Amino acid sequence: MLKFNTSLLQAHHLASECKFTRQVWDFVAAWIGQAGLKPSNWKPSDTTYDWWSNITMAPKMPKKAVRALVMLVTWEIWKERNARIFWHHESSALLLFTKIKSEASDWCLAGAKHLSL
C-alpha cells in the first residue's frame, strides 16, 4: 500500500518526489504522448517553482495545455492527499489517473480549449 509520507509533506515533495505522484505522472505522460512529463525525464529541481518551470517549459510541448494539465494533475493529487489524511480513503494511481482523464474532459467541456488533448 502506498502512503504519502506526512513528515515530508512539502509542496515540492508532493508535486515531484512522491512515489505515488510519480506513478500518476507516468500514466499522464503515456496518455498524452509527452515524454517530457515522464518523471524519469524531469530535470532535478530543489523547489516547486523549479519543478513547475522545468516541466512546463519543455520544448515541443504546448505551454498553455501543459500548464493547465499540470494544474489539474496537481489539484487531483492534492485532493487525494486530503482524502488519505482526513477520510482514510486511498485510491490507486490508476484510479486517480482515471479521475484526472475524466476531469480533463469536463474542463474541456467547460471551455478549457487549451486542455484539449
C-alpha positions, 0 to 999 in steps of 0.5 A: 500500500502506498502512503504519502509520507506526512513528515515530508509533506512539502509542496515540492515533495508532493508535486515531484518526489512522491512515489505515488505522484510519480506513478500518476505522472507516468500514466499522464505522460503515456496518455498524452504522448509527452515524454517530457512529463515522464518523471524519469525525464524531469530535470532535478529541481530543489523547489516547486517553482523549479519543478513547475518551470522545468516541466512546463517549459519543455520544448515541443510541448504546448505551454498553455495545455501543459500548464493547465494539465499540470494544474489539474494533475496537481489539484487531483493529487492534492485532493487525494492527499486530503482524502488519505489524511482526513477520510482514510480513503486511498485510491490507486494511481490508476484510479486517480489517473482515471479521475484526472482523464475524466476531469480533463474532459469536463474542463474541456467541456467547460471551455478549457480549449487549451486542455484539449488533448 
